[in-house]
Amino acid sequence: MIQNNLFRLTLILLTGFSSMSPLFSQSIALARSQPVGSTITVRGLVTSGAELGKIRYLQDASAGIAAFPGSGSVPGFEAAVKAGDSIEVTGTLVDYFGLLEITPITSFTVISSGNQLPSPKQIKLSELDESLESMLVEFNCVSMNSPGGVFNAGTYQIHDQEGESSELYFRSSHPLLGTPRPELSFRLRAIVSDYLGYQLLPRYTSDLDEAGCFYLVQQPQQSNLQTNGFQLNWQTSLPATCTVHYGTTPLPNQMIQVPGANLAHQQVLNSLNPGSIYWVQVTAQNNGLTIYSPIVPMVTAATSSGQIKTYFNNDIDPSYANGNVPDGQTDDEVVAEIINRINQAQQTLDIAMYNNNRADLTNAVKAAQARGVRVRYVAAFDGSNTALDPPPNFPVVYGNDIAIMHHKFMAIDADLPNQCWVMSGAMNWTNQNIQSDFNNILFIQDQSLARTYELEFEEMWGTEGDMPDVLKSRFGAAKTNNTPHLFLIGGREVESYFSPSDQTTTQIERVLRSAQSEALFATFSFTRNELGQALVDVHQNGVPVRGIMENISDAGAEYDFLLDNGVAVKHHNLPGEFHHKYAVIDAYDLNSDPVVLTGSHNWSTAAETVNDENTLIIHDPAIAALFKAEFEKRWGSFPVAVHQGFAPSPRVYPNPASQKICIEGLDRQELSWIMSNTLGQQVMQGAWTATDAPELNLGTLLPGQYLITVISPYGVTSIPIQKI
């Protein structure tokens, strides 16, 4: 958009046009051709109201444009102008992150009201271009990439039958928030907007009209990952003959014809290379019509060891770890492992790090570069990177000047299956984050994941080459969902998501709602309403939920909401920041799916919509037990922050016990309790009234460790006990 405006400016100067304020209205198309900064006057029919906020979109027969009552505008525009109004508006032409708009508004007149809105222009997603910006358009048949559930504030990817994609955007307070996301294909009416890329803005429920057409009921899903291939499953709305296209570039050049005309389809891809990314697309034909799935990257399993090394910079409570031991639980062990991994690099070292003031870590990177390792480094535009000053010999790109480049990862030797590593987690390379704050960090030996993180890195780097291409580099909202998401690492299922392109909050919500026996969360910032509601729903379904939060005063923080709904939350208010961003689900419940979710992604709107972030979801009981042991250590150390449900430290005696235990420090109110073994299996349950003595008979239990979870209207507390 900015380049286009520069081109327009050149044309106007060459042809002698003046950029002085016009004395009469002009067509919107002509107004859009003026240089940014010009004063323009246009007339048009308004196609949006307050559902899209203060902004109003208007169009005439030639084009559309946005009008925004920003700072310096005449008052009353937002209240006076509504959909169906014919207006004349004067103001300054600006480019706001790609969207041409009039702001400030120096004058406006409502010429008439109640006019019929213009018929939307029927187009395909592939036809989205600047000429349609701010226009009302219609797409006959599109589908959600993430169907089902409800709309929340943010962006949602859609696609059409040709495999083209775009995104819907819903601002906070949009009237469609909380309404169901279409399960099936639908007709879409929307206004074409732009924020570093085209966004489609539905206004009303009627703008998303589910209608029958030939479409993919289920997009191709990957399963049964092997080192030489994987299985695809998909469904069509009508019987179809299908073709699978695949290849090692985003333009697949191999194909397989799938026999039969069916509704449900599957195909195994084999003879593939291990630890590699393949781009896959399905085409389906019915009665002469061909539809296309999006082209999506998928991976084969790697021949790497699949080792996952887990580090914390503070000690855990080993009594909760089920015999598992972290690879490190001190700051010195963390630093030693980072330097070790850098020192072991042989070919390539890609680093994306928000903050860095550690000379020791940076010197290790410099040494790697000096011995011939290709080093590429992405830093945050607004980060604190004193360790990179003076500039090192290796190239550095400072990215995301709109929000923050919040990654903290390394991808090492991605082309070497037994040498490659990925570093991920919550820890910046700073003295505070390593020595004083509470953090976790993972090192994963897997080629599929290393190549995926390399792909994310190169989207920011702008090229696959040694030196960056800043004209092609993408950060924040300009990035696309272009990486694989499902992995098999050391026999474990692992998922990977990058923000803001991959709908990460939806994935976090899915994980939280999967809890069957326990949900634990540890967050630095937590402001996303849908995640707070998910935890409340899990709690109200009888699953114990506990959490620790650092920033309880952030705008929109979920802390009070969780407490008010009975979820046990503690506020970390001790020295050092509680910098984690993890969740642990069903750590001891092998009948469920023990899982850990961690990475750089705070549970915030900025992380979801504009920051560069990474998230890993690891399905593994051993790693879940380690994170639970970390959580329990912190939970036992910090002040209680539930309303008045429990005293700070309920006391259990005797403990260990052979026959009976008593619990002191519980309020004299109606309480329920659940006793679980180390596998998370419920072995006893009961309740106490205000007159009952809070004691338990352990006579029927086998010797071993147990966890009693006590639930009141005001909170939940869990107490470990041992039966001897």
N, C-alpha and C positions, 0 to 999 in steps of 0.2 A: 504494500500500500504506500509506504513512504517513497519507494523507488518510483512508483507510478505517479505520485504527486510531483516529484522532481521532474519527471518527464513532461507532465502537464505544464509546469512552470516554465520549462524551456520553450515549449510550443507557444505559450502566451507571450513571452518576451519577443520571440522571433516574429510573430504576426502583429505586434504592436498593440495588443489589448492592454487596457489599463486595469490595475487592481484597485482603483478607487471605489468607494461605496456606490452601489447602484442606486438610482432614484426610482426604480420600478421593479416589480417582481419579474423573475426570469424562470425559465423551465428548470426543473430540478436537475436534469441532465447537464444543462449549461452551467448551473451553479456548481455542480460537482467537479466541473473541469477547471474551476478557478484555483489559483494558488492557495495553499494553506495560509491562513492569516487574512484572507480577503473578507470584506463585509458583503454578505449576500442577502437577498430578499426573495423568498419563494412562496408559492401557494401550493397547497396540497390537501388531500383527504387523510385524516388521521386514522391509523389502523390499529392502534393500541391504546390502552388506558393505564390505570394505576396498577394493573396486574404485573406490569413490567417495571414498576418503580416510577421514579420521577421522569424518566426519559419518555419521549413520544416519537413514534415513527410515523412519517407521512409520505405520501407518494402522489405523483400526477401521472399522466399518460407516458411520460418519458423515463422516469426513474424514481427512486426513493431516497430519503435522507432522514437522519435522526436529529432531534432537537432536545437539548438537555439544559434545564435551568440551573446552571452551575453558578459559581461565585461571580458576582457582578451583574447577574441577570435581573431584569425587571421582575417585581413580585407578581404572584398570582397565576403563573403559567400552569403549574402542576394542578392546581385546584380547578382552573377554568377549562382546561383542554381535555377532551375525552374522545374515545373512539367514535367515529361517525361525524366528527366536526370537520368542516372545511375551514382552514385557517390560512392566514398570511403571517409569516414570521421573518424577522430580520435579526442577524447576528453575525458572529465571526465563524468562519469555516476552520475547523481544527481536525487533526488526525489523532484520535484517541486509541492507541494500540491497534491501529488498523481500521477503525471505524470512522468514516467521515461524519462529523456531526456539527450542528450549529450551537456554539456556546462561547461566551455568554449570549443570552438572548436579550437584545436591546429593545425590541418591541414585538408585539404580536396582536393579532385581531382574529376573533372567532367570527367568521363570515356567516356560517349557518351551522345548525346542529341536526342530529338525527338522520343524516344521510346514509344511504345504503353503502356498505363497504364495497370496495372494488373486488371483483372476482379474482381469486388467487391465480397466479400464473402456474400452470402445470408444467413441472420440469422433472428431470432425473437428478439424482445426487451428483452424477458426473458433470452436470451442467451448471453447478454452482460457480459463479464468478462475480467479479466486481460489479458488473452491470445489474445484478440482482440485489446488491446490498441494500438493506432497509426496505425491501419489497415483500409483500405478502405472496407466498408461494404454496404449492400443494404437490405432494408426492403420493402417487396412487397406492403403492404397496411397499412399506418398509417394515423392519423388524428390530426389536431391541436386542443388543448383544447380551444384555443381562435381563431377561424377561422375568416377570413375577416380582413380588414384593411391592413396595410403594415408592413413590418419588420422594427424594430428599433434596435439599439444596445442593447444587453442583451440576456436573456434566454427566451425560449418559450417551454411550456410543450406540448408533443405529447403523443399519446397512440395508441395501436393497438387493433385488434379485440378480443384479449384475456384479455384485461383490464390492460396489462402491460404499464408502462409509462417511459419516459425518457425526456431529454430536448435538444433542439437545442440551440446553442450559436452563436451569431453574434458579432464580435468585431466592434469597431468603424472603420469607413471607409471600411467596408466590401462591396463588389460590389452589394450584394443583399439588402442592406438597401434602403428602399423606394419602394421595389417591393412588389406586392400583396402577402399576406399570403393566402395559399390555402383554398378555401371554402369547397372543397370536400376532400375525401381521396386521397392519393398520394403515388407514389413510391418514396422512399427516398434513395439517396446515400449520404454517409457522412464518414468522418474520425472519428474514436473513440478516443476522448481525455478524459482527467481526470482533474478535479479541485474539489477536495474533493467530488468526485462522478463523474460518467461518463457523458460526454457531447458529443453530436454529432455535427460535424462541416461540414455543406454543403459548397460547394465551388462556384458552378455556378448555373444559373437558371435551367439547365438541371438536376441538382441533385434533384430537387423537381418536379416530373413529375406526374401531376394529371391524374389518370386513374380510370376507373370504376371498382368497386368491391363491395362486400357485406360489408356494413359498416353502422355505426350509423350516419345518416345525422345530427341529433341533439342529443346531449347527454341528459340524464335525467335532466329535469329542475324542480325545486320545486316551487310550488305556493299554494295559499289558506291555509296558515299556520293556524292551530287550536291547541288547547291545547291537543287534542287527536289524531292528525295526520296531514296529508298534501297530496296534489295531486302531482303526477309525470306526466310529458309529455315528449315524445321522438319520434324520427322518424328514420326509417331504409330506406336504399336505395332500398331494394327489399321487397316484402311482407314477413312478418316474424311472427312466433309465439314467444311469449316472456314470460319470467319469471322474476319477481322482487324478489331479495334476500335482506333481511334487518335484522338488529339486533343491539344490543347495544355495540358491539365490532367491530373492523376492520375486523373480519371474520364473516360476516352475517350468521345466522343459521336458519332464517325463510324464507319462500318463498310463493309467490302467483303466480299462473298460470293466465296469461292474455288471455282471450278468443279471438279467431279469428286470421287470418293471414292478417295483415294490414301493411300499410306504416306509418301511424300516430297512435301513441299509447298513452294511458293514464291509470293511475291506482291510486286510492285513497288508502292510507295506513291509517287505523284507529285503534282504541283500543290501541293507543300508550300512553306512559307516558308523562305528561306535563313537559316542561322545560328540555328536555333530548336530548342527541345527539344520532342519529341513523346513522349507516353506510349502504349505499344503493348501490346495483349493479343490472344492468339489463343484462340479457343474451337474445340473439335473435337467432332463428334458421331458416335457409332457405336451403332446398335441401341438408340436411345432414351436413351443415356447421353451426357452432355456433360461434357467436362473443360476446364479453363482453365489457360492459362499465367499466370505472375505478370505483373502490370502493370509494365513496365519502361520507363524513359526512354531515348530515343535522339535523336541530333541529325542535322540536315542539315548539309551543308558550308556554310561561310560565304562571303560575298563579300569578306571581309577580305583583306588582303595576305598573311597567313600568315607574316609575318616572325618569325623566332626569333632573338633577340639573346642571345649567350652571353657571360657575364662570369665571370672568376675574379679573386680579389683578390691572386693571386700569379702570376708569369709562367710561361708554358708553355715547352716545348722545341719551337720551330718546325720542327725537322727532322723531327718526327713528324706534323705537321699536314697533310701533303699539299697545301701551298699555301694552306690555309684560315687565317684570322686571326680570333681572338676579337674581340668588340666592345670588350672591355676586359680588362686583366689587372693592374690596380692597385686599391688601395682607393679612391683618389681618383676613378677612373673609375666605380667601382661607385656611390659616393655621388652623383656627378653625375648618373648615369642614373636613380637612384631619385628624386631631387629633380625631374629633368626630367619624368619620367612623372607625378609628383604635380602639378607645375605645369601640365601639359597637360590635366589632367582638366577636363571641362566639366560633367558632370551628376552622376556618382556616384563614390564612392571607398569601397570596402569593404576593410578591413584586418584580418587575423588575424595577430597577431604575439606570439610567446612572450615575448621580452624586448625592452625598448626603453629605452636610456639616452641616445639621440642627440637633443639639442635641435634640431639643424639639420633632421633629417628630420621631427620632430614639428612644428616651426615651419612647414615647408612644408605639412603637413596642416592646421594651423590656418589658414594663409593660404588654402588651397583652400576650407575651410568658410566663411571670411569673405567670399569672393567669390561664394558661392551654391552651391557644390558640396555635395551631400548626403554627409556623412561618417558612416560607421558603423564602429565599432572593437571588435574582440574581443581581449582580452588574457588571459594565463594567470593563474589564481587564485593560483598560487604563484610566478609569475615575478617578475623584477626589472624594474620599470617606472618608474624614477625620472623618466623624461621625461614621464610622465603625471601627475606630482605637482608643483604643485597640479592638480586635475582640469581638463581642457580644456573648452572650450565644446561640443565634439561629444560625443555619447553613447558610453560605453564599457561593455561587459559583461566581467566577469572570470569566466572559465568553467573547468569541470572541476576541482572541488575534490577529486575522488577520485584522479585521476592528473594528467596535464599536458595543457594545450592547447598543442601543440607546433608548430602551423602557423607558417609565415613566408610569407604570400602577400598580394597585393593583387589585387582585381578592379576594373577602372576602366572606367566608361562602357559597361557591358555592352549597353545598348540602341543604341549607335552603332556600326555595322559597321566604319567606317573609323577610329574613334577609340579603340575598346576595346583594353585590354591586360590581360594577366595577368602578375603577377610571382610566380615560384616559385623553389624551390631550398632550400639548406641554411642560409642566412645570417640570423641574428637582427640586429636593429637595435641592436647594442651596439658600443662601441669595440673590445672584444677580438675579437668575431666578425668585424668588418670589417677591422681593422687588423693583428691579430696572428695569428689563426687561419687555417686553410686552408679556403676555402669556394668554392662556385659559386652563381650566381644566373642565372635566365633571365627574359627579357621576351618575351611571345608576343602577337602582334597577331592575334587570332582571336575572333570573336563567339561561336561555339559553345562554345569553352572558357571565355570570360569569363562566359557565362550559367551554365555548369556550376559554376564556382567561386563565383558569386553564390548558386547554389542550396545549395551546401555551407555558405556563410556564413550564409544565412538559416535553416538548420536549427539553428545555434548561436544565432542572433539571436532566433529564435522567431516571426518574422513577416516579411512582405515590406515592412513599413512603415519609416518613418524612425526610430521609437523601438522599443527591444526589448520583447519580451514574455517576461519571465523565467520565467513559468509554463509556457510552451510551448517554451522553448529546450531543446535536447538537446546533450549533450556525451558524448564517450567511448562506452562500451558502450551508452548509451541511443539512439544514432543508428541510422539504417537505411541500407541500400544503396539510395539514391534518386537517384543521379546517372548520367548517361551515361558510357560507358567508351571508346567508339571514336570517333575524330575523323579528318578529313582536313584537314590544316593546311598550306597552301602546297604541296600535292601530296604531303606526307608523311603516313604513317599515324602517329598519336599515340594513346596510351592514357592514361587518367587514372583513378586510384584514390584513395579516401580511407579512412583507418583510423579506428576499428577495424571498420567495417561491411563492407568490400569484399574481405575475404580477400586482403589485399595480399601477404602472405608467399607465398601460392600463386602469385601473378603473378610475384614476384621469382624464385621457384624455376623457373618456366616459362622465364623469360628466360635464367637461368644455364644451364639444361640445353639451350638451343638452340645453344650455342656449337659451332662447327665448326672454327675455326682458332685462336681465342684468347679467353680470358676474363680480364678485369681487374676488380678490385673495390677500392674505397676506402671504408672505414667507420670511423665514430667508435666505435660499439658493435656487436658481432656475437656474439649468443648463441643464435640459432635453429639447432637441430640439423639440420633438414631442409635449410637453406641450406648449412651446412657439408658435409653429405653430398652434396649436389648438386655442389659444387665438387670434392670428392674423386672422384666418379664421372666428371665431365668430365675431370679430370686423368688418371684411370686409363684413359680411352678414348683417350689420346694427344693431347689438346688442351692446349696450354700454358696454365697458370693462374697468375696472380700477384696478390698483394693487399697492401694497406697497412692497418694497424689502429692505432687510438689506444689504446682501453681493453682491454688484453689481460688485465687482472686482474678484469674483471667476473665475477660469479658465472655459471658456465656458458659463459664465453667460448670461442669456437671456435679460438682461436689455436693452442694445443698440439695439438688434434685435427688441424688442417690440416697443421701441420709434421710430425706423426708419420706422416701419410699421404702425405708427399712433395710437398705443395703449397708453393710458394715464397711466404712471407709476410714482410713487413718490419714491425717495430714502430716507429711514429713516437714517438721519445723525445726530441725536440728542443723548444725553446721554442715556445709557441703550440700550440693544439689542432688536431689533424687532424679537422676537423668535417664532412668530406664524408660523403655517403651515396649513392654512385653505383656503377654497374657499366658497363663498356664491353665489348660482345660483337662479335667479328669486325669490328673497325673497318676493316680493309683488304680484307675479303673480299666483293667485290661479287657473288660467286656464292652467298653466304649472305645474311644479313639484318643488316647493321651497325646496332647499336642502342645507345642510352644509356638508362639508368634512373637517375633522380635525384629529389630532393625532400627532405622533412623526416624521412622514415621511417627511423630506425635499424633495423638488422636484429636486433631484440630482441623479447621477448615483450610487454613493456609497449607498444611501438609497435603490435604486432599486435592486442592485446586491449583496451587501455584508453585509450591516448593519442589525441588528435586529430592526424592526420598527413595529408599529401598526397604522392602519387607520380606522376611522369610517366614514360612509356616512349616514347621518340622513335626512330622507325625512319628513320635518315638517315645516310648515310656521312660527310657533311661535319661534322656535329655530333659523330659518333662519333670522327672523326679529331681534333677539338679536345680532346675529353675524354681520348683516348689520349695526346695531346701533354702535357696537364696531368699525367696519371698518370706518364708517362715522366720528366718533370722531377722529380717528387717521388721516384720510384723511384731515380733517379740521385743524389739528394741525401741520402737517409736511410741509416742504418746497415743492413747486411745482418743478417737475423735468421733465416736458415735454419740447420739443425743444423751441418754442417761441409762442406756441399756445395761452396761456392765461396768464394774469397777476396773481400774487400770490393769490389775493382775490377779485374776481368779486363781485361788490356790487349791491344788489337788493333793489330798493326803489319804492314806499313804500312797506313795508313788515311787517305785513299783509296789504293786499290791497283789495279794493272792486271792482274796475273797470279795472285798468291798472297798469302794472309794467314796470319799466325801468331797464336795466342792464348796469352797467358801468364796464370797465376794460377788455372788450373783444377786441381783435385785429380787426382792420377795414379790414376784409376780408370776403369771402363768408362762411357763417355758416349755418348749419341746426340745428333744435331743435325738441325735442319730449317732450311733457308734459304727465306725468303719474300720476294716483291717487295712494293711499296707497296700493291698491291691485296689483299694477304694470300694470294696464290696461291703454293703450294709449287713451288719451282724446282729444289731439290736436297735430298738428305738423305743421312745416313750415320752412322757410329759410329766411336769410337776405343776401343781397348783401353788397358790400363795401359802398354803398351810403345810405343804409337803416338805420334808427334809431332802435337800438335793443330794441324794446318795444313790449309788448304783451297785448292784450285786454282780460280781464278775465270775461267780462260781462256774457257770456253764461255758465260759470262754477258754479256748486253748491258750497256752502261754505264748506271748508275743507282744508286738507293739500295735497300738490301736489309736484312733483319733476320735474323740467325742466332740461333736459340733452341737453347740447350744444355741437355740434360735428364740429370740424374743421379738415383740413388736418393734423394738428399737434398734436391733442389731443382731449380729451373729459373731460368736467367738468359737475358736477351735482349740482344743487342749489335748496334747499328746499324753498318753498313759502307757504303762507297761504292765502286763499281766505275767506274774511269775508262778 
